[in-house]
C-alpha cells in the first residue's frame, strides 16, 4: 500500500509529521521512519527547493493568476470551496486576514528565535502511560515504563526540550493513577515495582530542574507544577508508605542540629520534595563554573600554604557541597549531555571526599582511646549514601566508568538491560592540571564505590527505605563485579580497605560503630572475595571485623535519646524497627559461610572464623545452616574428610543444641539427627562426649529415642568399624544415659531405657526398678500398659503382670465409654492374668471391678474367662488343673456381680434421656444384659425382677415399654 507522508523540518529536527496510515503511537510510524531514512541516505534524490513564498515572490501578476487557476483546476473538488472563501475574505477590507501582514508558508521553517523542538504526540504519551499503569506492573508494563523514563533521559541528553514536556505528561498520568487513593484509604503500601517507578520519576525531576542551561521561566513553571503535585493528598511519600512510617531524616543541608525533634514537627517529604529543593540550586558560582569548564583549573602556588576551602594541598579544586546534592549536579550534567563537565565535577567531589576521609581519620586518632573505652560512637552522617533517593554512589561510579568503556557509542545504561554482556573497561588517565596525578578514572570509580559502601550510616526508618538500602547495595556490588581487578585496581582496593579498617566514625568497618549502624556483611563478602587472591590476611581481617551485628548484641544505652522513636523494643534485642533484620542475618551467615569454605584446611583461620560465628550470630537456624555447610564442605564424596572443618561443624552443631534446648525449635528433631550424623563422622570420641554431656544438649526423650538409639544402631557400628572395647565403651555410655533419662523423665524415657539396656542384666534390672518406682506417681496407664506388653514380649510375663496391675489402678472407664482406647489393654491384661493362673486372675479381677464400669467390657472379660481354664501359659513348676472356673465362686463371682450391676446402672442412665430412634438399639442392649444375668444361678429370677422394675418406673414411656413386653414378656 502507498501512504502519503509529510514531514516538517526545522534546524535538523523533525517538528511535525502526518501520515495517511493513521497509526497512533509515541514513536513515529514505519512510513515516517522510511521517508526520513530515504531523505538521509539519498539526499540528492529529494529535490531541495526554495520555500514556495520565495517562488511566488518572483512571479508577476499574470503568472500568479495562471498559477492559482491551474492549482484550482487540478484539485477543484477539494480546493474550490476554500479558494472562494479566501477570495471573499481578501476582497473584504475589514476581514481578519487583512489585519495581518504577509501570509503563512508551510514550506518555510520556523523563525530564528523560535524554540526548536522535536515533534511529540502528547495524546499518545498520555494513552500509553495510562495503559501501562492500568496493568499494574504486570505483563512487562514496568519494563515499558522504565523504557519511557530512559526515553526522557535520552531526550534530555539530546537537549530536546520535549524531555521535560514528556516527563510532565508521564507524571500527570502517574498522579491520576486511581490506585493511589485506594492505597491511601487502606493504609497499604504500594508494590515494590511501583515504588521503584515513583523513585525514578522523582530522580528524573531532580535532573530536569538541575539543567544547567534552562531559562528562569521554565524553572518557575516546573516549580509551580511540582508544588501542585506535592500538595496533593495522594502524592507518595519519599520514604515509602503512607502515614504509618516516620518521615525520612530531612535533607542534611537543611538539617537542624536537634535530630530528636518530634516526628510531627518534621515536614512531609514527598517523592517531589528533592526536585522542589533542587529548584533553589543554581550554577552561577564562579568556582563551580571554573571546575566544570576546565581540566586545568588549579590553585595558584602561593595559596597552597594556608588552609583553603577551594583547593586541596596539591592545588586540585574541591567542591564542598552536601554530597548527594553535588552528585545530583553530576547526574544532571551527565543527563543533559555534558559528559566532560560531569567528569570534572566528579573528580572535584572525590578530591573532597578523600580530604574529608583524611581529616576524619586524624580527628579519630586523637579520640580513639576514649571512644574504644566507651565502646560507642556517634554517627556523623545522618543521611546514608547507599539507598539514598538520589543514588549518589551509583551516579559517580557510572560517570567515571562511562569514561572508560570500550564500546564505540558511549551509551547511557538503561536500568533493565540485564541480558547485555558485561561492559569492558580500559584505564583512561585522569586529565588534570597537577602533573603527579597518574590515576585513571576507573581506579577512581572503584575508590568512590568503596568509600560510599563503607560509609557508616544509621539504619533508615521504614520497611521501604531499608529495602532500598539492600537493593542499592546489591546493584553497586553487581557493577563492581564487572571490573577486572588488575594491579592498579588491587592497589586501590587494598588502600581503601586499610583506610576503612582504621577509620573512625566515618567508616562502617571501623573498630567501634554505633549500635544502629547498617551492617557491612554484603559489602564485606565482596571485599573478602576480591582481596583473597591478593592479600588473604587483609581479607580475613576485614571480613571478621564485618561479622558483627551490634543491634542484636547490645541494648540501647539509657542515655541515648537521639532517636527516641528507635527504642520501642518490647522484646529485648529483637528490633521491631529493623524490618529487614531477617535478610541482614542471612547475609551475615553468607559471609561466615564464605569464610568457612575458604579457610578449609587452615586450623588457625578456622578457629578465628568459628569464634566470630559464636560471638556474632544470634539465630540458631542460621548457625545450623552454617554447621551443615561446613559438614558438606568437610566431607566431599570423592575425597577424605577434613578433620578440622568437621570439628567446626560439630562445635556449631553443639552450640545450636544448647541454644534451642529450652526454646524448642520446630526443626529440632532434624537438628538432633544431624548432630548425631556429624558426631559419627568425627568419630567415636565425639559420640562418647555427646552421650556423656547429653543433659546440656538434649531433652531426655531426644537423648534416648534419637541420640542413644542411633548411636547403638547397627549402621553406626558398621560406619565406625569399632573394635570390641570401643563398642563396649559406647554401649556403657548409652546405658548410663538411658538410666539417667529414665530417672529424670520416666514417662517418656522408660521404654527406650529398657530397650537400650536389654543386653546388660544389671542395667536392665535398674531400668525396671525405675519404672516400678515411678509407676505409682509419674506414669499414665497407657505408658505402663506399653511397657507391660514390652515385658511380655521379652519373655517376662510376671513382670508384665505386675506392671499391668499397676496400670489398672490408674484407669477409670465410665459406663458409656465402650469405645475407649484402653479397652484392648484391659482385655490383654486379663488374658495375661488368666494365662498365668488362678492366683493372678484372682489378683487382677478386683482391680478390674474397681476401674471398669462399662457393662459391655465387663461382660466381654467374663465371657473370655469362662471359656478356658486358667494357667495355660505353662509356667514351669506350676500345676495347672485344667478345670474351667465357675461363675459362682470367687474370683469370677465378684466379676459377674459387678457386670450385672453395671448393666442395671447403664440401663437407668440410658433411659433418663432416650429418644424413640434409639429404642431398637436399647432392646438389643437388654438382650445382651439377659445373657450376663443368666450366668448367675438365680439369674432368670433377677432378670424378671429387673424388667418388672423398669415397667413400673418408666411406665410413662408407653411405646418403649410395649417393645420391652414384646421381647421379654
N, C-alpha and C positions, 0 to 999 in steps of 0.2 A: 504493500500500500504506500501511496505517496502522501506525505504530510507537508503542509505549508508551515514553515518556521520563520519567525522574525526574532533577531537578537539585536539589542541596542548595546553599543559600547560607549564607554567614556574613560579616557585615560587608562586603557588596557584592562578595564574591568567590565564585566557584563552587568549592565544596570537593569535590564528588563528582558524577559523572554515571553514569547507566546508560541504555542504550537497547536496545530489542528487536532492532535490526538486527545486533547482534553485530560490527560493523566495528571493526577494531583499527588504531589509528594514534597517532602522538604527539599529533596535533591532534584536536579534537572532530569527531564525525561531523556531517553536514549537518543531521540531525534535532535534535541538541542545539543547534546554532547557530540553527536555525529557531525553536525554542522560546524560546531566550534573547532573540532579536530581538523575538519576539512579546511577551514579558514587558516588554522595554524600551519598545517602541513603543506598546503598548496596556495600560498598567498597570491601567486600570480594568476591563478585560475579565477579568483574572485576579484572582479574589476574594481579598482578603487576610484570613486568619483567624488566630485565636489558636492557639498550639500545642495539640495535642489533649489534653495533660496538664491544661491550664487548663480546657478544656471538661469533662473528666471530673471535675475537682475540684468543679465546680458541681452535679454530679448527686447525688441521694440514692441509697439502697441499691436501691430498686425500679427506678429509672431505669438504674442501672448493670447490674442483672440483665437488663433488657429489651435494653439496648444490646449486651451480649455475645451474648445468644441470637440476636438479629437478625443480627449480624455473622457468627455461625457458620452460620446458615441460608443467608445469601446466598452464602457460599463454602464450604459444608460439606465438599466433597471435598478442597479444598486445606487448609482451616484446622483441621478437626476433630481430626486426629491431634496437631497442635501444641497445640490447646486442651486436650486431655485430659492431655497430658504436663505442661503448665504447671499444670493444676489439681492433679495429683498432687503436684507439687513444692511448690506453695503450701501444701497441707494437711499436708505433712510438716514437722515443726517444725525438724529439723536440716538441711534441704536448703540447697544453696548459695544459692539465690535468696532465702532468708530471712535470710541473713547480711548482705545488702546493703540499706542503707536506700534507699527510693524505687525507681523503675523507669525504664528508658530511654524517651526520646521522640524518634522520628526527625524530628518536625516542629518541634522546638525547635533553635535554633542552639547553637554551642559556648559554653562558659563564658567569662567576660570575660577570664580570664588566659591562655586557650589561645592558641597561635600561630595567626594566621590565615594561611591558605596556600592557593594555587590547587591545583586537582586536577591531578596529574601521573601519567600512566600509565607507571610505571617500566619495566615489562617491554617496553613498546613502544619506549621510548627505546633500551634495550639492543639490541633486534632491529634497529632502523633503522641504528644506528651500525655494528653488526656487518656488516649488508648492504652499506652504503656502503664500508666499509673493504675488504670482500672484493672489491669491484670495482676496487680499486687506483687510484682516481683517474680511472678511465675513465667513459664514459657520463654525464658530468656529476656523478658522485658527489662529486668535490671541491667543486663548487658547493653540493651538498646539505649537505655537512658544514659549509662556510662559513656556510650559512644557519642551521644549527643553532647555530653559535657566535653568530651575530647574534641568534638567539632568546634565548640565555643573556644576552647584553648587554641585550636588551630587558627580560627578567625582572628583571635587576639594577636597571635604571633604574626599573621599576615598584615596586622594593623588595619583590619577591616572593621569599620565602625559598627557593622552589624553584630559583632560579637556580643556587645553589651545589650543590644536590642534583642538578640535571640535568647540571651540569659534572662532578660526581663520576662519574655513570653513564657519561658520554661518555669520561672519562679511563680508567675501568676497561676499557672496550672497546678503547681505543687501546693500553693496556698489554698486552691479551691478543692483540693482532694477531700471528698466527703468523709474519708476515714479519720481525718484529724479531729473533727468534733466528736466523733464516736469514741476515739481513744481517750479524749479528754474527759468525756462524761463518765466512761467506765473506769477511768484512772489506770488503764492498762498501758504498758509501754508499747511502742511500735516495734515491728520486726527488725532484726539486725540489718537486713539488706536495706530496708527503708531508711534506717538511721544513717547508714553509710552514705546513701544518696543525698540526704539532707546535709550531712557534713561536707560533702564535696561541693554542694551548692553554696554553703556558707563560705568555704575556702575560695571558690571562684569569684564570689563578690568581693572578697578582700583583694584578689588580683585585679579585678576591674577598677575598683576605686583607687588603687595604687598605681594606675597607669601614669608613668612619668610625664606623658605629653597630652593629658586630657585638658579640655578647657574648663574653666571655673564653672560655667553654666551647666555643663554636663554633670560635674560633680555635685552641684547643688540639686540638680534634678534627681540623681541617684540617691542622695541622702534623704530627700523627701520620701522617695519610694520605699527605701529600706526602713525608715522610721514607721511608715504606714503599715508595712508588713509586720514589723517587730511589735507594734502595739496591739495587733490582733490577738484575741484570746487563744486562738488555736495554734499560734506560732510555736513550733517546737523549741524546747529549751536547749541551751548549749550542752548541758551535761546529761541529756538523755530524757528521762521520763517526765511526766507532768507532776508538779506539786509534791509528790511524796519523797522527792530527793532534795537534799540541800544543794543550793546553787554552788557552782564552782568558786574556788578562791579567786577573787577578781583579778583582772589583768595586773601583773606586778607593777606596771607603770603607775597605775592609779591606786596602788596598794597602800592602805593606811597602816600605820605601824601597829595598830591594835588588831591582831588577827582574831582575837576571841570574840569579836562583836557578834551579836546575836544573828542567827540566820535570817531573821525577819528584816534586819537592817540592811542586809546585803541586797544590792539591786538585782532585779530579774534579768538574767542573761539569756538571750535567745540565740538561735543559730546566726542571726544577722548582726549581733552586738559587735563582733570584731570588725566587721566591714564598716559599721557606723563609726566605731572608734578610728578606723583607718582613714575615714574622710578628713580627720583632723591633721593627718600627716601630710607633709609637703616635701618637695625635692629641692627647695631653694638654698639649703645650707651649702655654703661655698666649699667647705671641707669635703662634704659628700659629693658635690659636683666634681671636685678635682679627683677624688678616689675613682669615680666611675668613668671619668673621661680619659685617664692616662695610666699606662702601666708604670710610668717612671716618676710618679709623684712621691718624693721622699722629703724628709725634713732637712733644712739647711744644717750643716755640720755643727755650727755654734749652738744650736738649740738642744743638741743631744745631751749636753751636760746636765741641765736642770730637768726636773720632772715635767713631762709634757703629757697632756691628756690626748693629744692628737697623734703622737708617734711613739713607737717603742724605742728601746735603746739602740736598735740597729737602724733607726730612721724610717722604718716602714710605717705607713699610715694605719691608725686604729679607727674603729667605728664603735663608739661606746653606747649604742642604743640597747634597750632591752632585747635579749637575744631573739625570742620568737618574732618580735616586731621587725628586727633587722632582717631576719630570714624571710619574712613576708615580702620585704622590699626586693630581696634576691629573686623570690618566686615571681614577683610582678615583672621585674626586668626580663627574666627568662621567658615568661609567658607572653610578653608584648614584643618579643623579637629582638631583644638586646642581649645576646648571649655573652658578648665580651664584657659588657658593663656588669652583668650579673656575676661573672667570674672574678672581676676586680673587687667587687664589694665582698664576695665570699672570702677572698684572701684576707681582706682587712678584718673581717669578723673573726677568722681563725687566728690572726695575729693577736686580736684582743683576748680571745679565749685562752690562748697559750699564756699570755701575760697574767690573766686572772688566775690561771692554774698555778703559775709560779708563785704569785703573791699569796694565794691561799695556803700554799704549801709552807711558805716561810712563816706566816702567822701561826699555822698549826704547830710547827716545830717548837715555837715558844710556849704554846699552851698544852703541848702533848701530854706532859707529865700529869697535869691537873685533870685533863679530860679522861686519861686512862684510869686514874684513881676514881673519878666519878662514874666511869663506865657508861656515860651517856653523852650525847652531843645534840646540838640544835641543828636544824636544817636551814641553811642559808637560802635555799631555793624553794619557794612555795609553789612554783609552777613547773612541773617536770616537763622536759622537752620531748620525752618519748610518750606518745599517746596524746600530745598536745593538739588542739584543733588545727593549728597551722602547720603541723608536721615539720618543725624546723630542721631536725636532723636529716630527715629524708630529703628535704629540699636542698640543703647544702651538698649532701652526698651526690644527688643526681646532677646538680650543676657542675660539680667537679668531674664526675665520671663521664658526663656527656662530652666534655672537652677532650676525653681520652679514648673515645670509641673509634673502632677501626672501620665501621661501615662508611659507605660513601655519604649517604644522606644522614645528617645529624638529627635523627628524628626524636621528637619527644616521646616518652613512654606512655602508652595507653595502659591504664591500670589492669585491664583484663587480658593482656597479651600473654597468657600463660603457656600457649603452645609454641611460642617463638623459642629459638635456641638461645642459650645464654650469650650475652654480649661478649665481645672480645675487646680487651683494653690494651692500650700501649702507654708507656710513660711519656707524658708531654711536659717539658720543663716549665716551671713557673716563670713567667716573664716578670721581671722586677727591676726596679732602679738600683737595688742593692746587689752587688756582684756576688756576694758569698752565699747566695741562697741555695743553689744546687739541689732544689727539690722538684718533685713532679706533682701535677695536680692529682694524680692517682694516689700518691702517698698521703697527700692532704685529705683526700676523701676518706681513706681508711682511718686517719688520725681523728678527724672530726666525728666519724661514726662511733669510734671507741670512746671519745670524750663524752658524747651525748648519751650513749648507752650506759656508761659507767657513772653518770651523774647521780649523786644521792638525791632522792626525791621522796616526798611524802606520798603514801598511797592516796590517790584522789578519792572523792566520795561518790558513791552511787555505782550500781552494777555496770551501767553503760561505760562510764569513764574508766572503770577498772578493766573491763573487757578490752577497751580500746588500747590500754597500755600493753596488754598481752599481744594484741593483734599487730600493733605498730612495731613492737619489739621483733616479732616473728618476720615481719616484712623486711625490716632493716637487715636482720641476720641472713635472710634468703639472698639479699643483694650482696652482702659481704661474702657469702659463699661462692658467688660468681667470680670473685677476684682470685687470680692465680697468684699465690704468695711467692714472690721471688725474693732475692736477698734484700732489696731495698724495702719492700713491704714488711718483711720479717723484722727488719731493724726498727721500723716504725711501730710495729706491733709490740715488740719487746719493750721499747722505750715507754710507750703509753701504759703498758701493763704495770711496769715498775712504778710509774707515777701514780697509777690508781691504787696500788697496794700501799704506797707510802702516804697517800692523800689523807687529808683530814675530812672535815665536814662536807667538802665538795664531792667526795668520792663514795660511791655505794660499796666499794671494796676496801675502804679504809679500815683501820683497826677497830675503831668504835663507830657504831652507827646508831641512829635514832630508832627506837623500837617500832616506829610506824613506817620505816623505810620500805620502799618497794624492793623485794628480794632480787638478787642478781643471778639466780640459778641458770636461766635460759642463756643469758649472755655469757656466763662463766663456762657453760658447756661448749659454746662456740670457741671461746678463747682457749680452753683446755685442748680441744681437738686441733686447733690451728697451731698452737705453740708446741704441742707434744714432740713432733719430729725435730724441732729446732732447739728447744730448751725445756727438757722434761721437768727439771726442778722447779722452774718458774711456773710451769703449767700446773703442777700439783699444788704449789703454794697458793696459787690463785684460786683453784677450784676448791681447795679445803677451806680457804677463807670465805668463799661464797656460799658454803653449805648452810650457813646459819639462817634462821628464820625468827628474828627476835620477837616478833609479835606473839609467838607461841611460847617463848622461853621466859619472859618476864611479865610481871603485872605492871600496870601503869604506875609510875611514881606518884605518890599522893599530891605532890606539889605541881604536877604537870597539868595546868589548866589552860594551856594554849589552845587546845581543841576540846572544849568541854563536851561537845556532842560526840566525841570519839569514845568517851568512856561510858558506853551504855551497856557494857557486857554484863549479862545476868549470870551466864555460866563462866566461871573464871577461865581465862586463857582461851576461850573459844570466841573468836571475834566476829560478832554479827555484822559489823560494818565491812568486813573483808569478804565481799561476795565471791571473789574468785579464789578463796583460800584453797579449795579442793584442787583447782588447777595448779596453783603455786606449789602445793605439797607434792603433786605428781611430777612437777618439773624438778623439784629438789631431789626426788627419787631417781629421775632420769640422770641427773648429774652424778649422783652416787653410783648408779649402775655403770655409767661410762667409766668412772674411775676404777671401779672393781674389775671391770673387764680388762682395762689396760694394765692394771697392777698385778695381774696373774703371774705367779712365779716369783714375785718380789716381796719377800716376807715383811721387810720394814714398811714399804709403802702400803701393803695390805693392812697392816696393824693400824697405821695412821688413818686410813680411809675408814676402817671399822670403827675406830674411836669417834671419828666425825659423825658417822651414821648414828652411833649410840647416843651421842650427845645432842644431835640436832633434829633427828627425825622423830616426830611425836605420834605418828599414826601407825598403829600395829599392822594394818593391812598393807601399808607401803613397805614396812620393814620385812613383812612376809614375802612380798613380791621380790625384794632385793635378795632375800635368802634363797628364793627359788632361782633367781637369775644366776647368783653365784654358784649354786649347785649345778645348774645346767652347764655353765662355762667350765666348771671344775671337772665335770665327768663327760668328756667328749666320747662319742660312740666308738671312734676309731683309734683311741689313744688311751694312755694310762691316766688315772685321775691325778689332779693337782692337789696334794695334801693340804697345803697352806690355805688355798682358797676354799677347800672343803670344810676346813675348820672354821673359816669365817662364816660360811653358810650355816654351819651348826650353831655357832655362837649367836648369830642373828635370829635363828630359829628359836633358841632358848630364850632370847630376850622377848620375842613375840609371845611365847608361852607364859612368861612371867607377867607381861603387860595385860594379857587377856584372861588371866586366871580368875580374877574376881569380877571383871566386867565382861561377861561371856559374849563372844563374837559369833555371828551366825555361821562363819566359816571355820569355827573352832575344830570340828571333827576332822575336816580336811587338813588343817594345820597340824593337829596331833599326829595323824597318819604320816604326813610328810616328814615331820621331825624324826619319827622312828626310822623312816627310809634313809634320811640323811645320816643319822647316827650309825645305822647299819653300814652305810658306805664308808664312814670314817673308821669303824672297826669296833672290836669287842670292848675296848676300854671305854669308848663313848657310851656304849649301851649300858655297861655296868654303872657308869656315872649317872646316867639319867634315871636308872632304876633306883639307885641309892638316894638321889635327891628328888624323888618323884613329888613330894608334898609341896615343893616350891614351884612346880611346873604344871601339875595336872590335878584334876579333881580325882577322888578315889575311884569313881566309876571309869573315867578315862584311863587311869593308871592300870586298872585290872582288865577292863574289857577291850581296850585298844592296845595300850603300850605293852604290858606283860604278855598278853595273848600273842601279839605279833612277834615279840622277841623270842618266845618259846616255840613259834611255829617251825614246821619242818623246812620251809623255804629259807628262813633266816639262817638256820643251822647250816644248810647247804651253801647258801650265798657266802657265808664267812668261812666255810670249811674248817670248823672248830675241832680241836682235839678233845679227848675226854675231860681233862681237868678244866678246860675253858667252858665246856658245856655244863659241867657241874657248878662252876662259879656263877655262870649266868642263871642257871636253874635256881640256885640257892638265893640269889638276889631277887629273882622274880617271886619266889615263895615268901621271902621276908616281906616284900612289898604287898603281896596278896593278903597276908595276915594283918599287916598294919592297916590296909584299906578296909578289911572286914571289921576290924575293931572300930575304925572311925565312922564307917557308913555301912553297917551290916545289911540294911535294907537293900541297897543297890549292889553291894560287892560280895555278899556271902557266897552266892552260887559260883561266881567267877573264881573266888578264892579256893573253894573246894576243888574246882576243875584244875586250877593251876597246881594244887598241892597233891593231886592224885598219886603221883609216883613216889611221894615221900610219906611214910607212915606217920611219923611224929607230927609233921606239918599238917597232914590231913586231919589227924585227931584234934589238933589245936583249932583248926578251922571249924570243925564240927562243934567243938565246945563253945566257940564264939557264937555260933548260930543258936545253940541251946540257950546260952546266957541272954542273948538278945531277943529270943523268941517271945518272952513274956511282955517285954516293953516295946522294943523298937521295930517290930515287924508286922506286916499285914498278913492276913490269912493266905492271900494269893502267892505272896513271896514264900511263905512256909510250905504251901502245897507244892510249889515248883521244886523247892529243894527236896521235899519228901519224895517226890516222883523220881528226881535225880538219884536219890539214895537207893530207891528200889531198883532202878535201872543198873546201878553199880553193884547190886548184889548185897545191899544192907537192908533187908525187909524190916527188921526190928527197929532200926533207926528211923526208917521211913515211917513206921507206925507211930513212933514217938513224936515225930515232927507233925504228922497228920493230926494226932490227938491235940497237940498244941494249937494247930491251925484252927481246929474245930472250936476251940474256946474263944477265938476272935470273931467267929462268924455269927450272923443273925439273919435268918431267912424268914421273912414275914409270910402270912398265909397266901398273899396274892402274887408272890414273886416266883411263879412257876417257870420263868424263863431265865432265871438268874445265872450269870456266867459261872458261879461257884458250884452249881448242881453237879456237873461232871466230876469235880474234885471230891465232893461229898460221896458220890456213888463209888468213886475209885477207892476212897479211904475205907468205906465199909467193906468193899470187896477185898481189900488188902487184909483188914482185921479178920474177916471171915476165913480167908485162906490161911491165916496164921493159927487159928484155932479158937476154941470156945472162950478161953480166958480173955483173949484180945478183943473178941467180939463183945463180950460182956463189959469190957472196959470202955469201948467206944460208944455203945448204944446210949448210955445216959448223956454223953456229950451231944450226940445227935439230937436226942429228945429236947435238950436244953436250947440248942441253937436253931433247929429247923422247925418252923411252924406251918410249913406248906404241906397240905394233905397229900397232894399227888406225889411229891418227892418221897414222903414217908412211906406211902403205900408201895412205891417202886422198890425202896430199900427192903421193906418187909417181904415182898414177893421174892426178891433175889435171895434173901437169907433162908427162906423156907424151901427153896428148890434143891439145894445140895447140902451135904453135910459139911460142917466147918472143918478146918485143919487140913485142907488138901494141898497146902503149899509144901508139905512134906519136909518140915524142918527136922534134921537128924536128931535122934534122941527123944522125939515126941511120939506118943502113941495116939494114933487117930482112930476114933471109934467107928467112923464111917456111918454113924446113925444120924438121921435127919433130926433137926431140933423142933420141939413142939412150941406152938404159939401160946400154950397155956402156962408154960414155965418161964422163969427168968432165963436169959435176959430178954427174949422176944416178947414176953407178956407186956413188959413196960413199953416196948415199941408199938405193939398193937393198940394198947390203951391210948397212947399219945396220938396214933394215927386216927383212931375213931374220934377222939375229942377234937382233933384238927379239922376233920370233916364237918363235925357239928358246928364249930365256931365259924368255919368258912361259909357254911350254908347260911347262917344268920347274917353274916356280913354281906353276903351277896344279895340276900332278899331285901335288905333295907333300901337299896336303890336299884332295883332291877327294872328293865323296860321290856315290853312284850316281845321285842325282836330277839331277846336273849333267852326266852322261855325254853325253847328246844334244847339249847346248849345246857341249861340248868338241869333239865330232866336227865340228860346224859351223865352229868356230874353226879346226880343222886344214884344212878345205876352203878357208877364206879364205887361210890361210898358203900353201897349194899355189899359189893364183893368183899370189901375190907371187913364190914360188920360180921359177915358170915364166917370169917376166920375164927371168931370167938365162939366159945361153947354155947352161950345163950344169945348168939349174935342175931338170930332171926327175931327173937323177942325184943331185943334192944332196938332193932331197926324199925319194928312195927310201932313201938312206943314213940320213937323219934318222928315218924311220919304223922302219927296222931297229933302229936305236939305241934307240928308245923301247921296242920289243918286248923287247929284251934287258934294259934297265934295269928296266922295270916289269912283268916277267913275272908277278909276284905278283898284279897286278890282272887276273885272268883274263877276267872279263866284259868289261871295258873293251877289253882287247887283242883280244878276239874281234870287237868292234864296229869297231876300227881296221882289222883284216884284211878284214872285210866291205867296208868303204868303200875302202880304199887298197891292198888286195892284200898 
